Amino acid sequence: MAIGERIHFFRTMRGMTQKYLGMALGFPEKSADVRLAQYENGSRTPKADVTAALAQVLDVSPKALDVPDIDSYTGLMHTLFTLEDRYGLEVCECEDEVHLRVHIHKGRDAAELHRMLSAWGALAAKLKAGEITKEEYDRWRYRYPELDTSGQWHKIMPSQELSDLLLADLKEHNEE
């Protein structure tokens, strides 16, 4: 999620208009809403000092507005918070372990993420069971979604075996 989308998310969550937020940042009343609209639609990117001021007015960490940096623990946490906001990711504890799960009833985006994670889980299970090699698993991950066979992102072609079964069933049905 880009910084403009994050600004929009937190602004609307706080019940602020673009004009109100722009004026709170010190922009002139005549242009305050235009300036915020430019940040939110991505035609302008706020400089570090404006990002810091936005974060203060919105009562969030500047890291919550930045495009997440997953190379740091703080950046990773803000990435996870963004996934919670946008995709319904939830953190829960079960038997002294922390788990992340997707609450699929939190909207279409959550359901889509659930399907994608399920495809990943299925492939990880195949690796664990010895049905595929680590190289095959890594190739799937690093070429995702190109090699995803779950049907989420590409057209699935039925196997020859499935095609033969469908044709036989159709033939049998037509003979009745």
C-alpha positions in Angstrom: 0.0 0.0 0.0 1.5 3.3 -1.1 1.9 6.3 1.3 -1.0 8.1 -0.3 -3.3 5.2 0.4 -2.1 5.0 4.0 -2.7 8.8 4.5 -6.2 8.3 3.1 -6.8 5.3 5.4 -5.8 7.0 8.6 -7.5 10.4 7.7 -10.8 8.7 7.1 -10.4 6.5 10.1 -9.9 9.7 12.2 -13.0 11.3 10.5 -11.0 14.2 9.0 -11.6 15.9 5.7 -8.7 16.7 3.4 -9.1 20.4 4.1 -9.0 19.9 7.9 -5.9 17.7 7.7 -4.2 20.1 5.3 -4.9 23.1 7.5 -3.7 21.1 10.5 -0.4 20.7 8.7 -0.2 24.5 8.1 -1.2 24.6 4.4 -3.3 27.7 3.4 -7.1 27.1 3.6 -7.5 27.7 -0.2 -5.1 24.9 -1.1 -5.2 22.5 1.9 -7.6 20.0 0.4 -5.9 20.1 -3.0 -2.5 19.4 -1.5 -3.9 16.4 0.6 -5.6 15.1 -2.5 -2.3 15.2 -4.4 -0.7 13.1 -1.6 -3.5 10.7 -1.5 -3.7 10.1 -5.2 0.1 9.7 -5.5 0.7 12.7 -7.8 2.9 14.2 -5.0 4.9 12.4 -2.3 5.3 14.2 1.0 8.8 15.0 2.1 10.1 13.5 5.4 9.1 16.6 7.5 5.6 16.6 6.1 5.3 12.8 6.7 6.4 13.4 10.3 3.8 16.2 10.7 1.1 14.0 9.1 2.0 11.2 11.5 1.7 13.6 14.4 -1.7 15.0 13.4 -3.0 11.5 12.6 -1.6 10.1 15.8 0.4 7.3 14.2 4.1 6.4 13.8 5.7 7.9 10.6 6.5 4.2 9.9 2.8 3.5 9.6 2.6 6.0 6.7 5.8 5.0 5.0 6.0 2.2 2.4 6.9 -0.6 4.8 10.6 -1.6 5.2 10.5 -5.3 6.0 14.3 -5.3 6.6 13.7 -4.0 10.1 11.5 -5.4 12.8 9.6 -2.1 13.2 9.0 -1.9 9.4 7.9 -5.6 9.4 5.4 -4.9 12.2 4.0 -2.0 10.3 3.7 -4.2 7.3 1.7 -6.7 9.4 -0.5 -3.8 10.7 -1.2 -2.8 7.2 -2.2 -6.3 6.3 -4.5 -6.3 9.3 -6.2 -3.1 8.1 -6.5 -4.1 4.5 -6.8 -7.8 4.4 -8.2 -8.9 7.8 -5.0 -10.4 9.1 -5.4 -11.3 12.7 -2.9 -12.3 15.4 -3.9 -15.0 17.9 -2.3 -17.3 20.4 -2.8 -21.0 20.5 -0.9 -23.4 22.7 1.8 -20.9 23.6 2.4 -20.1 19.9 1.6 -16.9 18.1 -0.2 -17.4 14.8 -1.4 -15.1 12.0 -4.7 -15.9 10.3 -6.9 -14.2 7.8 -10.5 -13.5 8.9 -12.1 -14.3 5.5 -15.3 -12.5 6.4 -13.6 -9.1 6.6 -14.3 -8.4 2.9 -13.3 -9.4 -0.6 -9.6 -8.6 -0.1 -9.5 -10.9 3.0 -11.1 -13.7 1.0 -8.6 -13.2 -1.8 -5.6 -13.3 0.6 -7.0 -16.4 2.2 -7.1 -18.2 -1.1 -3.6 -17.2 -2.0 -2.3 -18.2 1.4 -4.1 -21.5 1.1 -2.3 -22.2 -2.2 1.0 -21.4 -0.5 0.1 -23.7 2.5 -0.8 -26.5 0.1 2.6 -26.2 -1.6 4.4 -26.0 1.7 2.6 -29.2 2.8 3.8 -31.0 -0.3 7.3 -29.9 0.4 7.0 -31.2 4.0 5.5 -34.5 2.8 8.4 -35.0 0.3 6.1 -34.7 -2.7 8.1 -31.8 -4.2 11.7 -30.7 -3.8 12.9 -27.5 -2.1 14.0 -26.3 -5.5 10.4 -26.8 -6.9 9.0 -25.0 -3.8 11.4 -22.1 -4.1 10.7 -21.8 -7.9 7.0 -21.6 -7.2 7.5 -18.9 -4.5 10.0 -16.8 -6.5 7.9 -17.0 -9.7 4.6 -16.5 -8.0 1.9 -16.1 -9.4 3.2 -17.4 -12.7 3.6 -21.0 -11.5 0.6 -21.0 -9.1 -1.7 -23.9 -10.1 -4.4 -23.1 -7.5 -6.3 -21.2 -10.3 -6.2 -18.0 -8.4 -4.3 -15.9 -10.9 -4.2 -17.8 -14.2 -6.3 -20.0 -16.5 -6.2 -23.6 -15.5 -5.9 -26.2 -18.2 -7.3 -29.6 -17.1 -5.0 -32.5 -17.1 -5.4 -35.1 -19.8 -6.7 -37.6 -17.2 -9.4 -35.1 -16.1 -10.3 -34.3 -19.7 -10.7 -38.0 -20.5 -12.9 -38.6 -17.4 -15.1 -35.6 -18.3 -15.5 -36.8 -22.0 -16.3 -40.3 -20.8 -18.9 -39.0 -18.4 -20.4 -36.7 -21.1 -20.5 -39.6 -23.6 -22.2 -41.8 -21.0 -24.7 -39.1 -20.1 -25.6 -38.6 -23.8 -26.1 -42.3 -24.3 -28.8 -42.4 -21.6 
